[in-house]
Amino acid sequence: MASLQQLKVGEEESGGDQAVRETGRGKSRARAPSGRRKVTYGFHLVEGRMPHGMEDRHVAEFRQLDGGNEVGLFAVFDGHSGADVATYLREHLFDNILNEPDLDFWTDPMEAIRRAYHRTDRKVLKMNGDGDGSGEGKGKSKTGRRRRGGSTAVTAILINGETLLVANVGDSRAVLRDAGGAARQLSVDHEPLRERAAIESRGGFVTEIHGDVPRVDAQLAMSRAFGDGSIKEHISSDPDVCVEDVGEGAELVVVASDGLWKVMSNQEAVDEAGREDGGDAREAAVRLVDEAARRGSKDDISCIVVRLH
């Protein structure tokens, strides 16, 4: 595992009265090419001012794999109706991607990611007592307790500091700052109105109530997610996947939950993260989270900044 500094959490305050849950930094162990610095990352997570505990989870680490390859693994999982699904994804999704049965990750990484997302969702539904997601399980666990929890996911895999694979379901985002300073969103916001036709073709419906966001079956404010067995027939866990060459020019990537994106544009986020101030990725993540809180975000806010060059 790469060098990682995990800082004391739980007592520190951020953005007013929002308690810091996790914060830290790390860096690649791989030797940087001549003229380039090592890839570094920083993360910062705070609990929102909502009537529930912290439901966001994250992954930020480098792994050394067989064959001399190094992968940077970065993800944010924004749970809803509890943190169980987000916690499961944190513990299992990347392992499932890198060890997808019958398909070597290095042969077809994009397909390995898609298969792993689907396989992991099936396991989540089984864990939640929802059977295979067909609705047969009625969304209850073996104890009879109704469990409707789910989670977004945005995952970014950096291969040998050169290739970035981003996949997502839901509304957590990954945004790149290119060599010219422009923001480019690498993930897709899976919104009910955007995918209304697909939802209705599966037998679901989208509600639009004044004062509220559009929702699938009057429940979920996104059209794709892990879990959510009670409406699984009407939503999807199929990820959008993209591949990006970041070997030359790309400056950084911001990976964050919608607690950030609700109050900050993509360009504002990468501009703030790109301020030099010594180039510390953790300090950039802290600034972004604090600014989102200052702007009034009440949701949990999770942010990872990966400095590429």
N, C-alpha and C positions, 0 to 999 in steps of 0.2 A: 504494500500500500504506500502511496506517496506521502510525502511529508504533510502533516496536518496539524494545525493548531486549533484546538477546540476550546473556546473561551467559556468562562463561568456564565451560566444563564439562570433565569428564573427570578433574579432579584433586581437586575438592571431594568431601567425603564427606557422606553423609546417612544417618541412622538406623543408626549403627554402621558396618558395613563395606560398605555399599552405595554404589557410586560414582554420582555424579550424571552423567547423560548429556546432558540439555538442561534449561535453565531460562531463563525470561524473562517479559516482560510487554509489553503493548501496549494501544492504546485506539482508539476510533472517531474518525474525522475529521469525522463528520457533526455538524452543530450540534445540541446538545441542546435539547429544548423547554424553555420557561421553567419554572423550579422543579425541573428534573431535571438530574442530572449525566451526563456522558458515560459510555457503556458502556466498561468496562475489562476486561481479561483478564490472567491469569497462568497459567503452566504450569511443571510440575516433573516430571522423569522420572528414575528411578533404576534401575540394573540390579540384578536380584535375586541371591540366593545359590543359583543353580541351575547345573547343569553345562552351560550353554550361554551364548552371548553375549546381549546385549540384543536382544529380538525385538519390542518395542513401537515404534510410530511414532505421530506425532501431526501435526495441522495446527491452527494458531491464527493467524488473520489477518483483517483486514478488506479488502474489495475495493470499489472504486468502479466501478459499472457504468453502461452507457448509460442515459439517461433520468433521471439524477440519483439512482439507487438505490444504496444501500450494503448489502452483505451481510457479516455476520460468519460466518466459516467455522471450525468447531471440530470436531475429530474425534480419536478414539483408535482405533488399529488394533493389536490384540494378536495377534502372529503365533505360530504353533506349527510345529514341525519346520523352523525357520529363519525368517528375516525377509524373504525375497524377496517374498512376497505382500503383507505389510504395507507394505513400501517401495513397491511398485507402486501400492497403494491411495492412499498419501500423495501420490504424484505425479499420479495420474490421476482419482480418483473424483469430486472436486468439479468438475473441468473437464467430465467426462462428464455430471454432473447439470445443470450450467448450460448445456450445449450439446447437449442430447439431440436427435438428429435427428428431424425430423417432429413434434416436440412442443415448443412454446415453454415454457420454464420458468415464465414469468409467467402463462400460460394455465391450466396445471394442474400446480402444483409437486409435489403428492404423487405423481401418476402419472409425472412426469418423474423423480423420485427412484427409484421402483420400476423403471422401465425402465432407468435408468442402472445400478442395482445389478446387474440381470441381464446387461446388455451388458458391464459391467466384469468380471463373473465369467466370462463366455465368453472374454474376452480373457486373463484370468488362466489359465484352463485351457489355452488354446492356448499361452501363454507357457511353461507347465509341461510341455508335450508331452502333454496329456491330451485332445487333440481337442476335441470339443464337450461333453465332460462325460458322454458316454453310456457311458463305460467302455471304449470301443474302443481308446483310446490306452494302456491298461494302466498309466497313471500314470508314463510314462517320457518323458524329454526326447529330443531327436534324437540325443544322444550315448549314449543307452541308460541314463543314470543315473536311478534311480528318484527321483521328486520327489513327495512327499506333502504338502508344506507347504500351509498355509492361514492364515486370519486372521479374527478377529472384525472388526466395524466398528460404531462408533456415531458418527453424524454429526449435527451441529446447525447449522442455517442460520438466522441471525438477520437478518430483513429489516427494514431501516430502524429498527432498535431497537424494533419493535412486534410482530412476528410471529416465532415460533420454530417451525421444522420439525425434528423429530427422527426419525431412522430408525436401525434397527440390525439386525444379525444377530449371533448369539452372545451372550456374557455380559458384554460391556463395557456400562456404564450411563451414562445421563444422568438426573440427579435435580434437580428444581426446589425451591427454597425459596420458598414463597409469602409474601404480605404478613403473614400471621399467624405466620410462622416454621415452618410445617409442611412436611415433606418430601413430595414427590410424584414418584414414578418415572415418567419419560416414555418410557423404553425397556422392552423385554420381555426377560427372561432366557430364552433358547431352550435348554431343558434336555431331554435325551433322554427322561426319564420323562414329561414334560409332553406330548411330541409322539410318544409311542411308537406310537400307532395309525397316524400318517402314515408313520413310518419303516418299520413292518412292511408297510404297504400298498405300499411301493416295493420290497419284497423284502429289507429290512434287518432287523437285530435289535438289541436293547438288552441289554447285559450288566450284571448287578448282582453284583459280587464283593465279599465282605467286606473292608473296609479300603481300598476304592477307590470312586471316584465312578462313577455309571452312565455307560456309554459306548456310542456307536453302533458296531456291528460290532466291539466290544472295542477300539476305537481312540480315537474322538473324544468328548470330554466335553461336547459341545454338539450340538444338532440342526440348526443353521443356521450357515453359514460361507462365506467366499470360498475358492476353491481346493479342496484335499482331493480331487483327481481320482479317487483309488483307491476312494473311497466316495461319489462325487458322486451316483450314482443313488439313494442312500438318504438324503441330506440336502438342504437347500435353501439358496438364497441370496436367497429372497424376504424383503424387509425388513418389519418392522412400522413403520408411519409414523404420526406424530401431529402435529397442529398446535395451537399454544398461543398465545393472545393474552397478551403480556407487557408491553403498553404501560402498564398501570397495576398497581402493587402488587407484582408478582413481584420478589424481591430478587436472586436469583442462581441460577446453574446450575452443578452439578459434573458434569464429564464425566471418567470414569476407567475404567481397566482393572480386571479382577477382582483384581489384586494388592492393591487398596484394599478392594474390596467383600467379599472373603473374611473380612476381620477387622473391618469397620466397618459398622454399619447405615446406612441412608439418612439417618435423623434425626441420628445422631451426626455424619455427614459434613457436612450442611448447617449444623448448629449450630456446628461448628468453623470452617467457612468463613465463617459469618456473624458471628463475633467481629469487632468493629470494628478495633481496633489500627491505626487510620489508614485502614482500608478497602482496603489494598493486596491486589490479587487474587493476585499472585505469592506474597506471604507466606502467604496462605491456602492456596495449593496446596502450599507447602513444609511447612506445619504438618500438613496432611493426610497427605502422603507420609511424613513423619517419624513421625507417630503410627502409621500402618499398619506401618512397619518396627519400631517399638518393640513393637507387639503380636505380632510374630513372623512377618509376611508374608515369605516367601522368594522370591516371584515378582517379576518386573519390576513396577514400580509407576509408572503414568503418570496424571497428574491435571491437568485444566484447570479453572480457576474463572473464570466470567464473571459480573461484577458488573453487574446491570442497573439498579439504583436505589440 
